[in-house]
Amino acid sequence: MDKKYTLTDITIEVEEDGKTYTLHKILPLGEIPSQEEGRVGGWVESEENLSHKGHCFVWDEAMVFGGARISGHAVIEGEAEVYGNAKVLGFSVVADKSKVFGNSRVYGEATIIDNSQVYGNSQVYGNASMRGNSRIYGNSRLTGGASMWDTSQAYSGASIKGNSVIRGNAEVTGAQR
């Protein structure tokens, strides 16, 4: 299998949940579809965090560490963080200062932007999107074309699907929408 990036000797240390991780700046080898002129790779702890298959990549100052895994055509960019045992795959995008962590999954064509957070065994998939300071956690799901905006929250097993839009200071808990 051909490698699409290499780990450089440039490292930073990050601390999460009392543990220190050493991350390496990555350097793309050849052309990556999401690459723009002058764009540099992000940070990963090891090659286990970012697949060499597909067009997935970590850009800018984004970080992936712990048992987190990026695969398929997923793009992690900006100052986004993916860690813990989180998985981001498919054609998903996690950008800006968003975080995906814990045992969460983001897949399909999901978009997580701004300062949004996905954690606590939650799943965001299909064409679902999150923006603003929205949060989903506690075994909840956001799927289909559903969206969360602003400071909205979904938790305690909430299931938001279809073309639902949750925004403002709304909270959805354990409810079917």
N, C-alpha and C positions, 0 to 999 in steps of 0.2 A: 504494500500500500504506500503510495506517495504521500509525503507529509506536506501539509499546506502552510505550516508555520513552524517556527522554532522558538524555544524558550531562550531568552537572552540572560546575560549575567546581571542585568539591572534588576534589583529586587527592592521590595518594600515589605514592611511588616504591618499586619493589621491584627487587631484583637477583637474577638467576638466571643461572647459568653465565657469570658475568662481564659480563652485559649488564644495563643499567638500563632498566626499563619504567615509563612513567607511566600509572597507572590512574585512571579517573574513577569517582566514585560515580554510580550510576544511580538515576533516579527513575521509578517506574512511572507511566504515564499511563493512568488508568482502573483498572479492576479486573482483577487477574491471579488465576486460579483458586487458586494456591498461596499467595495473600496472606492474612495474618492481620492483624487490626487493629493498627496501629502498627508493622508490619514495614517495614523499609527495604530498598531495593535494595543489592546488593553492588557489586563493583568490576570494571570491564572496561577493557581498553586502548582498544578502539574498537568501533564498531558491527559490525565484521566478526566479533567474538567471540561475539555473541549475536543470534540470528535474531529478527526482528520477527514472524515467522510462528509459528503454534502457541502453546502455553501455556508454553514453556520460559522459565525465568527464573533469575537469580542473586540470591540474598538475603543478608542479614546482612553478615558480613565476608568472605564468599567472594570469590575472585579468579579471573578468567579473562583470560589474556593470551598474547602471542606469536601464533602461528598457530592457537591452539586455537579450537574452534567448538562452540557449544551450540545445539541445534535440536530440533525436534519438541516434546515435552512434558517434556523433561528439566529437573530442578531441581538447582541447585548451591546449597548453603546451609551455614550455620555458618561455619567458618573453612576450608572446603575450597578447594583450588587446582587449577585445570585450566590447563595451559600447554604450550608446545612446539607440536607439531602434533596434539595429542590432540583427539578428537572424542567428545562425549557427546550422545546423541540417543535417540529413542524416549521411553519413559516412565521412563527411568533416574533414579536419585537418587545424588548424590555429596554426602556431608554430613560434619559434624563437622570433624576436621582431616585428612581424607583427601586424597590427591593422585592425579591422573591426568595423566601427562605423556609426553613423547616422541612417538612415533607411535601411541600406544595408542588403542583404541576401546572405548567402553562404550555398549551399546545394548540394545534390547528393553526388558525391565523389570528390568534389573540394579540392584543396590543396593550401593554402596560406602560404608561408614560407619566411624566411630571413627577410627583412625589408619591405615587401610589404604592401600596404594599399588598403582597399576597403571602400568607403564611398560615401555619396551624393546620396542615393537611388539606388545605383548600385547593380547588381546581378552577382555572379560567381557560376556556377553550371554545372552539368554533370561531366565530367572528367577534367574540366578546371583546370589550375594551374598557380600560380603566384610565382615568386621568384626574388631574387635580391632586387632592390629598386623600383619595378614596382608599379604603382598606377592606379586604375580605380575609376572614380567618375562621377558625373553629369548624373545620369540616364542611365549609360552604362551597357552593358552585355558582359560577357565572358562565353562562353558555349561550350558544346561538348568536344572535345579534345584540344581546343585552349589553348595556353600558352602565358604568358607575362614574359619577362626576363629583367634583367639588369635595366636600368632606364627608361624603356618604360612607356608610359602613354596612357590611353584611357579615353575620356571625351566627354561631350556634346551629350549624346545619342548614342555613338559609340556602334556598335554591332559586336563583333568578335566571329566567330563560326567555327565549323568544326575542322580541324587540323591545323589551322593558328598558326604561331609563330611570335609574335611581340617582337623584342629585340633591344638591343643597346639603342640609344637615340630616338627611334621612337615614334611618336605621332599619335594616331588615334582619329579623332574627327567626330562624327556624321556620320561616313561612314560605309557602309555594307562591310564586308570582308569575 
